[in-house]
Amino acid sequence: MSFLKLERVYLELIIFGTNKFSGTRKMFSSKEYTPNDVQFGLFKTKSFEFVPFKAKSIKDNII
């Protein structure tokens, strides 16, 4: 059995929006995030303060 080997993996967020008043459309895109950029955690309610999980990977956080 052979598996696909990925040379370069990244995540990029692309968001489309429309201005309700004028109908203008806009597209926003993020930088390219690599697996090393990803952190596991939560944002506190009503703030952008990030609280990381103590686990090293997502597999350690599965209930």
PQR file with spaces between the fields and no chain letter, atoms N, CA, C, O and H, PARSE charges and radii, in Angstrom:
ATOM       1  N    MET     1       0.843   -1.172    0.000 -0.4000 1.5000
ATOM       2  CA   MET     1       0.000    0.000    0.000 -0.0000 2.0000
ATOM       3  C    MET     1       0.890    1.238    0.000  0.5500 1.7000
ATOM       4  O    MET     1       1.849    1.319    0.768 -0.5500 1.4000
ATOM       5  N    SER     2       0.575    2.190   -0.853 -0.4000 1.5000
ATOM       6  CA   SER     2       1.388    3.406   -0.872 -0.0000 2.0000
ATOM       7  C    SER     2       0.557    4.579   -0.360  0.5500 1.7000
ATOM       8  O    SER     2      -0.657    4.639   -0.553 -0.5500 1.4000
ATOM       9  H    SER     2      -0.205    2.124   -1.476  0.4000 1.0000
ATOM      10  N    PHE     3       1.235    5.491    0.285 -0.4000 1.5000
ATOM      11  CA   PHE     3       0.580    6.681    0.829 -0.0000 2.0000
ATOM      12  C    PHE     3       1.087    7.912    0.104  0.5500 1.7000
ATOM      13  O    PHE     3       2.220    7.953   -0.374 -0.5500 1.4000
ATOM      14  H    PHE     3       2.222    5.443    0.441  0.4000 1.0000
ATOM      15  N    LEU     4       0.233    8.902    0.034 -0.4000 1.5000
ATOM      16  CA   LEU     4       0.594   10.171   -0.581 -0.0000 2.0000
ATOM      17  C    LEU     4       1.542   10.916    0.342  0.5500 1.7000
ATOM      18  O    LEU     4       1.248   11.094    1.524 -0.5500 1.4000
ATOM      19  H    LEU     4      -0.688    8.869    0.423  0.4000 1.0000
ATOM      20  N    LYS     5       2.659   11.346   -0.182 -0.4000 1.5000
ATOM      21  CA   LYS     5       3.612   12.113    0.609 -0.0000 2.0000
ATOM      22  C    LYS     5       3.461   13.578    0.213  0.5500 1.7000
ATOM      23  O    LYS     5       3.648   13.946   -0.947 -0.5500 1.4000
ATOM      24  H    LYS     5       2.898   11.202   -1.142  0.4000 1.0000
ATOM      25  N    LEU     6       3.122   14.402    1.194 -0.4000 1.5000
ATOM      26  CA   LEU     6       2.934   15.821    0.945 -0.0000 2.0000
ATOM      27  C    LEU     6       4.220   16.571    1.239  0.5500 1.7000
ATOM      28  O    LEU     6       4.768   16.471    2.337 -0.5500 1.4000
ATOM      29  H    LEU     6       2.971   14.104    2.137  0.4000 1.0000
ATOM      30  N    GLU     7       4.695   17.312    0.269 -0.4000 1.5000
ATOM      31  CA   GLU     7       5.927   18.075    0.435 -0.0000 2.0000
ATOM      32  C    GLU     7       5.691   19.369    1.211  0.5500 1.7000
ATOM      33  O    GLU     7       6.539   19.797    1.994 -0.5500 1.4000
ATOM      34  H    GLU     7       4.250   17.393   -0.623  0.4000 1.0000
ATOM      35  N    ARG     8       4.536   19.984    0.987 -0.4000 1.5000
ATOM      36  CA   ARG     8       4.261   21.279    1.614 -0.0000 2.0000
ATOM      37  C    ARG     8       2.786   21.340    2.011  0.5500 1.7000
ATOM      38  O    ARG     8       1.903   21.263    1.157 -0.5500 1.4000
ATOM      39  H    ARG     8       3.847   19.637    0.351  0.4000 1.0000
ATOM      40  N    VAL     9       2.529   21.476    3.297 -0.4000 1.5000
ATOM      41  CA   VAL     9       1.160   21.551    3.789 -0.0000 2.0000
ATOM      42  C    VAL     9       0.964   22.907    4.443  0.5500 1.7000
ATOM      43  O    VAL     9       1.792   23.340    5.244 -0.5500 1.4000
ATOM      44  H    VAL     9       3.246   21.539    3.991  0.4000 1.0000
ATOM      45  N    TYR    10      -0.141   23.586    4.101 -0.4000 1.5000
ATOM      46  CA   TYR    10      -0.435   24.862    4.742 -0.0000 2.0000
ATOM      47  C    TYR    10      -1.940   25.090    4.779  0.5500 1.7000
ATOM      48  O    TYR    10      -2.699   24.467    4.038 -0.5500 1.4000
ATOM      49  H    TYR    10      -0.814   23.234    3.451  0.4000 1.0000
ATOM      50  N    LEU    11      -2.349   25.992    5.654 -0.4000 1.5000
ATOM      51  CA   LEU    11      -3.734   26.397    5.782 -0.0000 2.0000
ATOM      52  C    LEU    11      -3.817   27.882    5.494  0.5500 1.7000
ATOM      53  O    LEU    11      -3.054   28.672    6.048 -0.5500 1.4000
ATOM      54  H    LEU    11      -1.732   26.498    6.257  0.4000 1.0000
ATOM      55  N    GLU    12      -4.744   28.262    4.625 -0.4000 1.5000
ATOM      56  CA   GLU    12      -4.960   29.674    4.317 -0.0000 2.0000
ATOM      57  C    GLU    12      -6.451   29.950    4.436  0.5500 1.7000
ATOM      58  O    GLU    12      -7.263   29.240    3.843 -0.5500 1.4000
ATOM      59  H    GLU    12      -5.364   27.620    4.175  0.4000 1.0000
ATOM      60  N    LEU    13      -6.816   30.972    5.196 -0.4000 1.5000
ATOM      61  CA   LEU    13      -8.218   31.341    5.349 -0.0000 2.0000
ATOM      62  C    LEU    13      -8.585   32.375    4.294  0.5500 1.7000
ATOM      63  O    LEU    13      -7.883   33.372    4.121 -0.5500 1.4000
ATOM      64  H    LEU    13      -6.156   31.549    5.678  0.4000 1.0000
ATOM      65  N    ILE    14      -9.676   32.137    3.597 -0.4000 1.5000
ATOM      66  CA   ILE    14     -10.179   33.085    2.606 -0.0000 2.0000
ATOM      67  C    ILE    14     -11.620   33.404    2.988  0.5500 1.7000
ATOM      68  O    ILE    14     -12.462   32.512    3.091 -0.5500 1.4000
ATOM      69  H    ILE    14     -10.246   31.328    3.737  0.4000 1.0000
ATOM      70  N    ILE    15     -11.886   34.689    3.197 -0.4000 1.5000
ATOM      71  CA   ILE    15     -13.199   35.120    3.656 -0.0000 2.0000
ATOM      72  C    ILE    15     -13.775   36.109    2.644  0.5500 1.7000
ATOM      73  O    ILE    15     -13.111   37.065    2.244 -0.5500 1.4000
ATOM      74  H    ILE    15     -11.202   35.413    3.114  0.4000 1.0000
ATOM      75  N    PHE    16     -15.010   35.865    2.242 -0.4000 1.5000
ATOM      76  CA   PHE    16     -15.715   36.751    1.322 -0.0000 2.0000
ATOM      77  C    PHE    16     -16.793   37.496    2.101  0.5500 1.7000
ATOM      78  O    PHE    16     -17.461   36.913    2.955 -0.5500 1.4000
ATOM      79  H    PHE    16     -15.549   35.088    2.568  0.4000 1.0000
ATOM      80  N    GLY    17     -16.962   38.779    1.811 -0.4000 1.5000
ATOM      81  CA   GLY    17     -17.977   39.571    2.488 -0.0000 2.0000
ATOM      82  C    GLY    17     -18.628   40.549    1.536  0.5500 1.7000
ATOM      83  O    GLY    17     -18.071   40.894    0.493 -0.5500 1.4000
ATOM      84  H    GLY    17     -16.419   39.253    1.117  0.4000 1.0000
ATOM      85  N    THR    18     -19.829   40.993    1.914 -0.4000 1.5000
ATOM      86  CA   THR    18     -20.568   41.975    1.128 -0.0000 2.0000
ATOM      87  C    THR    18     -21.038   43.085    2.050  0.5500 1.7000
ATOM      88  O    THR    18     -21.568   42.817    3.128 -0.5500 1.4000
ATOM      89  H    THR    18     -20.282   40.712    2.760  0.4000 1.0000
ATOM      90  N    ASN    19     -20.849   44.322    1.636 -0.4000 1.5000
ATOM      91  CA   ASN    19     -21.334   45.474    2.371 -0.0000 2.0000
ATOM      92  C    ASN    19     -22.842   45.546    2.167  0.5500 1.7000
ATOM      93  O    ASN    19     -23.316   45.635    1.034 -0.5500 1.4000
ATOM      94  H    ASN    19     -20.418   44.540    0.760  0.4000 1.0000
ATOM      95  N    LYS    20     -23.591   45.508    3.255 -0.4000 1.5000
ATOM      96  CA   LYS    20     -25.054   45.498    3.163 -0.0000 2.0000
ATOM      97  C    LYS    20     -25.605   46.786    2.554  0.5500 1.7000
ATOM      98  O    LYS    20     -26.618   46.749    1.855 -0.5500 1.4000
ATOM      99  H    LYS    20     -23.206   45.436    4.175  0.4000 1.0000
ATOM     100  N    PHE    21     -24.967   47.905    2.802 -0.4000 1.5000
ATOM     101  CA   PHE    21     -25.461   49.196    2.317 -0.0000 2.0000
ATOM     102  C    PHE    21     -25.198   49.383    0.823  0.5500 1.7000
ATOM     103  O    PHE    21     -26.114   49.676    0.054 -0.5500 1.4000
ATOM     104  H    PHE    21     -24.144   47.936    3.370  0.4000 1.0000
ATOM     105  N    SER    22     -23.926   49.208    0.419 -0.4000 1.5000
ATOM     106  CA   SER    22     -23.563   49.508   -0.977 -0.0000 2.0000
ATOM     107  C    SER    22     -23.513   48.277   -1.884  0.5500 1.7000
ATOM     108  O    SER    22     -23.501   48.410   -3.108 -0.5500 1.4000
ATOM     109  H    SER    22     -23.182   48.970    1.044  0.4000 1.0000
ATOM     110  N    GLY    23     -23.484   47.105   -1.302 -0.4000 1.5000
ATOM     111  CA   GLY    23     -23.386   45.889   -2.108 -0.0000 2.0000
ATOM     112  C    GLY    23     -21.970   45.569   -2.556  0.5500 1.7000
ATOM     113  O    GLY    23     -21.753   44.630   -3.322 -0.5500 1.4000
ATOM     114  H    GLY    23     -23.494   46.997   -0.308  0.4000 1.0000
ATOM     115  N    THR    24     -21.006   46.348   -2.079 -0.4000 1.5000
ATOM     116  CA   THR    24     -19.610   46.117   -2.435 -0.0000 2.0000
ATOM     117  C    THR    24     -19.143   44.768   -1.901  0.5500 1.7000
ATOM     118  O    THR    24     -19.412   44.418   -0.751 -0.5500 1.4000
ATOM     119  H    THR    24     -21.183   47.110   -1.456  0.4000 1.0000
ATOM     120  N    ARG    25     -18.448   44.022   -2.738 -0.4000 1.5000
ATOM     121  CA   ARG    25     -17.903   42.723   -2.327 -0.0000 2.0000
ATOM     122  C    ARG    25     -16.434   42.868   -2.008  0.5500 1.7000
ATOM     123  O    ARG    25     -15.720   43.646   -2.641 -0.5500 1.4000
ATOM     124  H    ARG    25     -18.229   44.306   -3.671  0.4000 1.0000
ATOM     125  N    LYS    26     -15.985   42.106   -1.014 -0.4000 1.5000
ATOM     126  CA   LYS    26     -14.581   42.161   -0.624 -0.0000 2.0000
ATOM     127  C    LYS    26     -14.111   40.774   -0.254  0.5500 1.7000
ATOM     128  O    LYS    26     -14.874   39.959    0.265 -0.5500 1.4000
ATOM     129  H    LYS    26     -16.564   41.474   -0.500  0.4000 1.0000
ATOM     130  N    MET    27     -12.841   40.515   -0.528 -0.4000 1.5000
ATOM     131  CA   MET    27     -12.230   39.235   -0.180 -0.0000 2.0000
ATOM     132  C    MET    27     -11.028   39.507    0.717  0.5500 1.7000
ATOM     133  O    MET    27     -10.217   40.388    0.433 -0.5500 1.4000
ATOM     134  H    MET    27     -12.221   41.176   -0.950  0.4000 1.0000
ATOM     135  N    PHE    28     -10.921   38.748    1.793 -0.4000 1.5000
ATOM     136  CA   PHE    28      -9.781   38.817    2.697 -0.0000 2.0000
ATOM     137  C    PHE    28      -9.110   37.451    2.703  0.5500 1.7000
ATOM     138  O    PHE    28      -9.785   36.422    2.725 -0.5500 1.4000
ATOM     139  H    PHE    28     -11.579   38.032    2.024  0.4000 1.0000
ATOM     140  N    SER    29      -7.783   37.443    2.683 -0.4000 1.5000
ATOM     141  CA   SER    29      -7.073   36.167    2.806 -0.0000 2.0000
ATOM     142  C    SER    29      -5.963   36.316    3.836  0.5500 1.7000
ATOM     143  O    SER    29      -5.338   37.369    3.962 -0.5500 1.4000
ATOM     144  H    SER    29      -7.235   38.279    2.664  0.4000 1.0000
ATOM     145  N    SER    30      -5.742   35.247    4.558 -0.4000 1.5000
ATOM     146  CA   SER    30      -4.721   35.242    5.601 -0.0000 2.0000
ATOM     147  C    SER    30      -3.375   34.833    5.013  0.5500 1.7000
ATOM     148  O    SER    30      -3.263   34.513    3.829 -0.5500 1.4000
ATOM     149  H    SER    30      -6.251   34.392    4.456  0.4000 1.0000
ATOM     150  N    LYS    31      -2.384   34.854    5.849 -0.4000 1.5000
ATOM     151  CA   LYS    31      -1.088   34.303    5.436 -0.0000 2.0000
ATOM     152  C    LYS    31      -1.225   32.789    5.372  0.5500 1.7000
ATOM     153  O    LYS    31      -2.249   32.245    5.787 -0.5500 1.4000
ATOM     154  H    LYS    31      -2.475   35.114    6.810  0.4000 1.0000
ATOM     155  N    GLU    32      -0.235   32.116    4.871 -0.4000 1.5000
ATOM     156  CA   GLU    32      -0.236   30.658    4.837 -0.0000 2.0000
ATOM     157  C    GLU    32       0.306   30.140    6.168  0.5500 1.7000
ATOM     158  O    GLU    32       1.444   30.422    6.542 -0.5500 1.4000
ATOM     159  H    GLU    32       0.597   32.558    4.534  0.4000 1.0000
ATOM     160  N    TYR    33      -0.530   29.377    6.877 -0.4000 1.5000
ATOM     161  CA   TYR    33      -0.138   28.806    8.165 -0.0000 2.0000
ATOM     162  C    TYR    33       0.359   27.384    7.957  0.5500 1.7000
ATOM     163  O    TYR    33      -0.277   26.596    7.256 -0.5500 1.4000
ATOM     164  H    TYR    33      -1.455   29.148    6.573  0.4000 1.0000
ATOM     165  N    THR    34       1.488   27.055    8.561 -0.4000 1.5000
ATOM     166  CA   THR    34       2.036   25.702    8.502 -0.0000 2.0000
ATOM     167  C    THR    34       1.619   24.946    9.760  0.5500 1.7000
ATOM     168  O    THR    34       1.134   25.566   10.707 -0.5500 1.4000
ATOM     169  H    THR    34       2.005   27.695    9.130  0.4000 1.0000
ATOM     170  N    PRO    35       1.792   23.636    9.797 -0.5600 1.5000
ATOM     171  CA   PRO    35       1.445   22.890   11.015  0.2800 2.0000
ATOM     172  C    PRO    35       2.157   23.415   12.269  0.5500 1.7000
ATOM     173  O    PRO    35       1.616   23.304   13.369 -0.5500 1.4000
ATOM     174  N    ASN    36       3.345   23.978   12.124 -0.4000 1.5000
ATOM     175  CA   ASN    36       4.053   24.515   13.286 -0.0000 2.0000
ATOM     176  C    ASN    36       3.426   25.798   13.820  0.5500 1.7000
ATOM     177  O    ASN    36       3.666   26.163   14.971 -0.5500 1.4000
ATOM     178  H    ASN    36       3.785   24.068   11.230  0.4000 1.0000
ATOM     179  N    ASP    37       2.625   26.491   13.004 -0.4000 1.5000
ATOM     180  CA   ASP    37       1.960   27.719   13.435 -0.0000 2.0000
ATOM     181  C    ASP    37       0.710   27.443   14.275  0.5500 1.7000
ATOM     182  O    ASP    37       0.263   28.311   15.025 -0.5500 1.4000
ATOM     183  H    ASP    37       2.431   26.194   12.069  0.4000 1.0000
ATOM     184  N    VAL    38       0.149   26.243   14.153 -0.4000 1.5000
ATOM     185  CA   VAL    38      -1.118   25.927   14.794 -0.0000 2.0000
ATOM     186  C    VAL    38      -0.906   25.675   16.283  0.5500 1.7000
ATOM     187  O    VAL    38      -0.014   24.922   16.677 -0.5500 1.4000
ATOM     188  H    VAL    38       0.512   25.538   13.544  0.4000 1.0000
ATOM     189  N    GLN    39      -1.741   26.319   17.109 -0.4000 1.5000
ATOM     190  CA   GLN    39      -1.717   26.109   18.551 -0.0000 2.0000
ATOM     191  C    GLN    39      -3.078   25.595   18.982  0.5500 1.7000
ATOM     192  O    GLN    39      -4.101   25.971   18.410 -0.5500 1.4000
ATOM     193  H    GLN    39      -2.465   26.930   16.790  0.4000 1.0000
ATOM     194  N    PHE    40      -3.088   24.744   19.983 -0.4000 1.5000
ATOM     195  CA   PHE    40      -4.321   24.173   20.487 -0.0000 2.0000
ATOM     196  C    PHE    40      -4.734   24.927   21.737  0.5500 1.7000
ATOM     197  O    PHE    40      -3.960   25.037   22.688 -0.5500 1.4000
ATOM     198  H    PHE    40      -2.257   24.439   20.448  0.4000 1.0000
ATOM     199  N    GLY    41      -5.961   25.450   21.735 -0.4000 1.5000
ATOM     200  CA   GLY    41      -6.432   26.190   22.890 -0.0000 2.0000
ATOM     201  C    GLY    41      -7.758   26.860   22.613  0.5500 1.7000
ATOM     202  O    GLY    41      -8.434   26.551   21.632 -0.5500 1.4000
ATOM     203  H    GLY    41      -6.589   25.361   20.962  0.4000 1.0000
ATOM     204  N    LEU    42      -8.121   27.779   23.487 -0.4000 1.5000
ATOM     205  CA   LEU    42      -9.380   28.500   23.392 -0.0000 2.0000
ATOM     206  C    LEU    42      -9.144   29.984   23.609  0.5500 1.7000
ATOM     207  O    LEU    42      -8.126   30.385   24.172 -0.5500 1.4000
ATOM     208  H    LEU    42      -7.571   28.030   24.284  0.4000 1.0000
ATOM     209  N    PHE    43     -10.091   30.796   23.159 -0.4000 1.5000
ATOM     210  CA   PHE    43     -10.083   32.213   23.486 -0.0000 2.0000
ATOM     211  C    PHE    43     -11.039   32.420   24.650  0.5500 1.7000
ATOM     212  O    PHE    43     -12.115   31.824   24.691 -0.5500 1.4000
ATOM     213  H    PHE    43     -10.919   30.470   22.701  0.4000 1.0000
ATOM     214  N    LYS    44     -10.646   33.266   25.597 -0.4000 1.5000
ATOM     215  CA   LYS    44     -11.528   33.573   26.716 -0.0000 2.0000
ATOM     216  C    LYS    44     -12.764   34.296   26.195  0.5500 1.7000
ATOM     217  O    LYS    44     -12.704   35.014   25.197 -0.5500 1.4000
ATOM     218  H    LYS    44      -9.771   33.750   25.564  0.4000 1.0000
ATOM     219  N    THR    45     -13.879   34.100   26.881 -0.4000 1.5000
ATOM     220  CA   THR    45     -15.135   34.727   26.495 -0.0000 2.0000
ATOM     221  C    THR    45     -15.004   36.250   26.482  0.5500 1.7000
ATOM     222  O    THR    45     -14.477   36.846   27.421 -0.5500 1.4000
ATOM     223  H    THR    45     -13.928   33.517   27.692  0.4000 1.0000
ATOM     224  N    LYS    46     -15.485   36.859   25.422 -0.4000 1.5000
ATOM     225  CA   LYS    46     -15.515   38.314   25.236 -0.0000 2.0000
ATOM     226  C    LYS    46     -14.128   38.955   25.230  0.5500 1.7000
ATOM     227  O    LYS    46     -13.992   40.131   25.569 -0.5500 1.4000
ATOM     228  H    LYS    46     -15.913   36.374   24.659  0.4000 1.0000
ATOM     229  N    SER    47     -13.110   38.204   24.853 -0.4000 1.5000
ATOM     230  CA   SER    47     -11.770   38.801   24.728 -0.0000 2.0000
ATOM     231  C    SER    47     -10.985   37.999   23.700  0.5500 1.7000
ATOM     232  O    SER    47     -11.428   36.941   23.254 -0.5500 1.4000
ATOM     233  H    SER    47     -13.221   37.249   24.578  0.4000 1.0000
ATOM     234  N    PHE    48      -9.836   38.505   23.337 -0.4000 1.5000
ATOM     235  CA   PHE    48      -8.971   37.783   22.406 -0.0000 2.0000
ATOM     236  C    PHE    48      -7.793   37.154   23.137  0.5500 1.7000
ATOM     237  O    PHE    48      -6.792   36.802   22.512 -0.5500 1.4000
ATOM     238  H    PHE    48      -9.477   39.365   23.699  0.4000 1.0000
ATOM     239  N    GLU    49      -7.902   37.011   24.444 -0.4000 1.5000
ATOM     240  CA   GLU    49      -6.820   36.375   25.204 -0.0000 2.0000
ATOM     241  C    GLU    49      -6.851   34.873   24.942  0.5500 1.7000
ATOM     242  O    GLU    49      -7.873   34.219   25.154 -0.5500 1.4000
ATOM     243  H    GLU    49      -8.715   37.297   24.952  0.4000 1.0000
ATOM     244  N    PHE    50      -5.749   34.343   24.489 -0.4000 1.5000
ATOM     245  CA   PHE    50      -5.639   32.932   24.113 -0.0000 2.0000
ATOM     246  C    PHE    50      -5.178   32.117   25.309  0.5500 1.7000
ATOM     247  O    PHE    50      -4.225   32.491   25.992 -0.5500 1.4000
ATOM     248  H    PHE    50      -4.919   34.874   24.317  0.4000 1.0000
ATOM     249  N    VAL    51      -5.854   31.006   25.562 -0.4000 1.5000
ATOM     250  CA   VAL    51      -5.482   30.101   26.642 -0.0000 2.0000
ATOM     251  C    VAL    51      -5.121   28.767   26.007  0.5500 1.7000
ATOM     252  O    VAL    51      -6.007   28.031   25.573 -0.5500 1.4000
ATOM     253  H    VAL    51      -6.629   30.702   25.008  0.4000 1.0000
ATOM     254  N    PRO    52      -3.814   28.440   25.943 -0.5600 1.5000
ATOM     255  CA   PRO    52      -3.414   27.184   25.296  0.2800 2.0000
ATOM     256  C    PRO    52      -3.774   25.963   26.142  0.5500 1.7000
ATOM     257  O    PRO    52      -3.803   26.036   27.370 -0.5500 1.4000
ATOM     258  N    PHE    53      -4.048   24.846   25.476 -0.4000 1.5000
ATOM     259  CA   PHE    53      -4.232   23.575   26.161 -0.0000 2.0000
ATOM     260  C    PHE    53      -2.875   23.092   26.638  0.5500 1.7000
ATOM     261  O    PHE    53      -1.840   23.487   26.100 -0.5500 1.4000
ATOM     262  H    PHE    53      -4.025   24.786   24.478  0.4000 1.0000
ATOM     263  N    LYS    54      -2.885   22.249   27.633 -0.4000 1.5000
ATOM     264  CA   LYS    54      -1.621   21.709   28.146 -0.0000 2.0000
ATOM     265  C    LYS    54      -1.100   20.571   27.277  0.5500 1.7000
ATOM     266  O    LYS    54       0.088   20.250   27.321 -0.5500 1.4000
ATOM     267  H    LYS    54      -3.726   21.929   28.070  0.4000 1.0000
ATOM     268  N    ALA    55      -1.975   19.962   26.493 -0.4000 1.5000
ATOM     269  CA   ALA    55      -1.571   18.843   25.648 -0.0000 2.0000
ATOM     270  C    ALA    55      -0.673   19.318   24.510  0.5500 1.7000
ATOM     271  O    ALA    55      -0.751   20.470   24.086 -0.5500 1.4000
ATOM     272  H    ALA    55      -2.940   20.222   26.458  0.4000 1.0000
ATOM     273  N    LYS    56       0.163   18.439   24.030 -0.4000 1.5000
ATOM     274  CA   LYS    56       1.096   18.762   22.950 -0.0000 2.0000
ATOM     275  C    LYS    56       0.462   18.603   21.563  0.5500 1.7000
ATOM     276  O    LYS    56       0.922   19.219   20.601 -0.5500 1.4000
ATOM     277  H    LYS    56       0.227   17.502   24.375  0.4000 1.0000
ATOM     278  N    SER    57      -0.584   17.787   21.452 -0.4000 1.5000
ATOM     279  CA   SER    57      -1.204   17.583   20.145 -0.0000 2.0000
ATOM     280  C    SER    57      -2.713   17.444   20.312  0.5500 1.7000
ATOM     281  O    SER    57      -3.210   17.279   21.426 -0.5500 1.4000
ATOM     282  H    SER    57      -0.957   17.286   22.233  0.4000 1.0000
ATOM     283  N    ILE    58      -3.420   17.509   19.221 -0.4000 1.5000
ATOM     284  CA   ILE    58      -4.885   17.401   19.273 -0.0000 2.0000
ATOM     285  C    ILE    58      -5.321   16.027   19.737  0.5500 1.7000
ATOM     286  O    ILE    58      -6.376   15.908   20.360 -0.5500 1.4000
ATOM     287  H    ILE    58      -3.016   17.642   18.316  0.4000 1.0000
ATOM     288  N    LYS    59      -4.557   14.991   19.461 -0.4000 1.5000
ATOM     289  CA   LYS    59      -4.912   13.642   19.899 -0.0000 2.0000
ATOM     290  C    LYS    59      -4.970   13.575   21.424  0.5500 1.7000
ATOM     291  O    LYS    59      -5.761   12.806   21.970 -0.5500 1.4000
ATOM     292  H    LYS    59      -3.700   15.087   18.955  0.4000 1.0000
ATOM     293  N    ASP    60      -4.157   14.355   22.119 -0.4000 1.5000
ATOM     294  CA   ASP    60      -4.151   14.367   23.574 -0.0000 2.0000
ATOM     295  C    ASP    60      -5.350   15.089   24.149  0.5500 1.7000
ATOM     296  O    ASP    60      -5.636   14.934   25.337 -0.5500 1.4000
ATOM     297  H    ASP    60      -3.515   14.980   21.676  0.4000 1.0000
ATOM     298  N    ASN    61      -6.072   15.880   23.348 -0.4000 1.5000
ATOM     299  CA   ASN    61      -7.219   16.654   23.825 -0.0000 2.0000
ATOM     300  C    ASN    61      -8.552   15.986   23.533  0.5500 1.7000
ATOM     301  O    ASN    61      -9.590   16.500   23.948 -0.5500 1.4000
ATOM     302  H    ASN    61      -5.840   16.006   22.384  0.4000 1.0000
ATOM     303  N    ILE    62      -8.558   14.864   22.836 -0.4000 1.5000
ATOM     304  CA   ILE    62      -9.811   14.191   22.491 -0.0000 2.0000
ATOM     305  C    ILE    62     -10.370   13.527   23.738  0.5500 1.7000
ATOM     306  O    ILE    62      -9.670   12.815   24.458 -0.5500 1.4000
ATOM     307  H    ILE    62      -7.715   14.447   22.499  0.4000 1.0000
ATOM     308  N    ILE    63     -11.651   13.781   23.971 -0.4000 1.5000
ATOM     309  CA   ILE    63     -12.305   13.205   25.174 -0.0000 2.0000
ATOM     310  C    ILE    63     -12.764   11.807   24.879  0.5500 1.7000
ATOM     311  O    ILE    63     -13.334   11.148   25.748 -0.5500 1.4000
ATOM     312  H    ILE    63     -12.220   14.360   23.386  0.4000 1.0000
